[in-house]
Amino acid sequence: MQRYTGLLLLGMVGALVALMWIQREGDAAAPAAPAPATPVATPAAAPKPAAPAPAPAAPARPQLGRPLRTVALGWELLAPSVVAGEASYKAAGLEAGFAAASSMDEIESALARGGGEAGGADLAIVPLSSYVASYERLRALSPEVVFVIGWSRGREALLASDAQALARPPATGEVKLAAASATAPETFLALYLLELAGVPASRVAVVEPPPQALPANAQARAPLSAVHRPTPQRPAGKLLVTSADTPRLLPIVAVAPHGMIATHAAELEVWARVWLAGVGKLAGDVPAGGRLVAGMTGAPPVLGIIEALGQVEFASLRENAAAAGLSGRSVLTIDELFRATWRIWRDAGVLTTPAPEAAPLHTGIVAQLVRGDPSAAAEPPRARPAADEGKRPAVLLAVRAPLGKDGAVDAEAFAARIGLVAGVFERLPLRVTVRDDTRAAQRAADAARDRFGLRPGQLAVTGRPPASLPGAIEVLSAM
């Protein structure tokens, strides 16, 4: 019996082992549950960076949906657009409207209304000095210069009872200047020249011009006169300087509110492109352009238009790029001129607030035009002979050399001032002097010539400055 019991136990153990084997095989055949993933860094396979998400598409700018309206301070300033013609604007995908204003008050009102209202405008064409003088009243619109239309050429003049008024100005005391308007471009020209001569605008009293029937001592009360030419009655006095002598000092600019630029820069670019084409057509036949402008409703007779066109030099794309500081080494960029104009108007009491931290200049439209036509921006500059204004003093203006702390001429500052004066009077010769040190004068002249790319032959050097000055830059009336 014990023998059978052992055999029975052995069979039961075998059956249990067989059952466990069958169970194991079944588990192996079933799909295994996935184990949680554990990241393991291996040197053989570095993870690839995730692709950047695509940038969201820029929202489409709204179409203007109406004519882009321009107002200009003077009919002659509309000539390129009139010559280009409405058909050229429409062919470029833009409707354009143009009107003339007789005062800055009308210009300010038009910009405040905007081009969507009757009598309003999107763009204004005005002298830079007038725009700066109006900036505080237009500040809420954030108006910015978007394009240089051209430069004044002989419209403004400074006359004086004394031919040496700018060469030897009074060192102290008030200087009286007769001018029809305290904010006119001719007033700015006079104040800028006086500042160069050492008389800041804060020392200048702007007075009304005397009547035509003058007493004998009238000029003693106002020895300087700022004149807009042509003028019905030329004041007595000797002609010193006109804006033809300072061909880059009085730019005429196109100004638009910041909101207009931000939403409709494409339309402004088209406007500028067609405008430049009109400038080229106008240059080919100025009388025909004058007749087209004179044919507009409210325009003056054709003779007055043609005379006014002779006093404006319209700008090319290359000149716009230089004025915007995008090319060349010009000292008189719009940025620099804006700051200088603000300083002078503030010294004169026209403006009361500090200048904006950054000059309100939008260069995007000019930059886009240059990218579209690089060859036009690289064309050689036009030849500009000196203005023939008849007999004038040999020395028109004497600019003092800046001095260092030791009382000697500051060489670096002197070179910079030479470049500035040469840029203002780019058509006239200059004489650079340092007392008893011709070599120092030559070094300063060479440094200015290299730094600013001055034309050959513009600078002459001597060692005899005007009396009592350690050094000076003299502006001469003839070559």
Buried (B, 14 or more C-beta within 10 A) or exposed (E): EEEEEEEEEEEEEEEEEEEEEEEEEEEEEEEEEEEEEEEEEEEEEEEEEEEEEEEEEEEEEEEBEEBBBBBBBBBBBBBBBBBBBBEBBEEBEBBBBBBBBEEBEBBBBBBBBBBEEEEBBBBBBBBBBBBBBBBEEBEEBBBBBBBBBBBBBBBBBBBBBBBBBBBBBEEEEEBBBBBBBBBBBBBBBBBBBBBBBBBBBEBBEBBEBBEEEEEEEBBEEBBBBBBBBEEEEEBEBBBBBBBBBBBBBBBBBBBBBEEBBEEBBBBBBBBBBBBBBBBEBBEEEBEEBBBBBBEBEEBBEBEBBBBBBBBBBBBBBBBBBBBBBBBBBBBBBBBBBBBBBBBBBBBBEBBEEEBEEEBBBBBEBBBBBBEEEEEBBEEEEEEBEBBEBEEBBEBBBBBBBBBEEEEBBBBEBBBBBBBBBBBBBBBBBBBBBBBEBBEBBBBBBBBBBEBBBBEEEBBBBBBEBBEEBBBBBBBBBEE
